[in-house]
Amino acid sequence: MTVTFEGETARVKRPDRVTILVAVKRGGLYIVAADNIVNGTSEVNTFQTKRKAMTFEVWHRRLGHAGAETITGIINNGLVDSLEVTGPTEL
């Protein structure tokens, strides 16, 4: 896949150069809305990383720079499968 950035828009393209989704920049983050999935597909793609514990700092970055209180709440309430933290749970 390739991602191209143009103005406030990011486009993800397959190797055959077909655009598969479009993200719009809002508040410094690129948001992918369901109606920005191209080619009329309702297919949802998910990605999974290797299941291993990461530092609190890594989870902070992966969750869009969420605050320590938010991440702690996610962990304590079991809201994300396989969110395992190594080391201190603080930023």
ChimeraX attribute file (.defattr): number of C-alpha atoms within 10 A of each C-alpha:
attribute: neighborCount
match mode: 1-to-1
recipient: residues
	/A:1	11
	/A:2	10
	/A:3	12
	/A:4	10
	/A:5	13
	/A:6	8
	/A:7	7
	/A:8	12
	/A:9	14
	/A:10	18
	/A:11	19
	/A:12	19
	/A:13	16
	/A:14	12
	/A:15	9
	/A:16	7
	/A:17	10
	/A:18	13
	/A:19	17
	/A:20	16
	/A:21	19
	/A:22	22
	/A:23	19
	/A:24	19
	/A:25	14
	/A:26	10
	/A:27	7
	/A:28	8
	/A:29	11
	/A:30	14
	/A:31	15
	/A:32	15
	/A:33	11
	/A:34	14
	/A:35	11
	/A:36	15
	/A:37	18
	/A:38	15
	/A:39	10
	/A:40	9
	/A:41	10
	/A:42	10
	/A:43	8
	/A:44	7
	/A:45	5
	/A:46	5
	/A:47	4
	/A:48	5
	/A:49	6
	/A:50	6
	/A:51	10
	/A:52	10
	/A:53	14
	/A:54	13
	/A:55	15
	/A:56	21
	/A:57	19
	/A:58	14
	/A:59	18
	/A:60	17
	/A:61	11
	/A:62	10
	/A:63	12
	/A:64	9
	/A:65	13
	/A:66	14
	/A:67	14
	/A:68	16
	/A:69	12
	/A:70	13
	/A:71	21
	/A:72	16
	/A:73	12
	/A:74	14
	/A:75	16
	/A:76	10
	/A:77	9
	/A:78	11
	/A:79	11
	/A:80	11
	/A:81	9
	/A:82	13
	/A:83	16
	/A:84	14
	/A:85	17
	/A:86	12
	/A:87	10
	/A:88	9
	/A:89	13
	/A:90	13
	/A:91	11
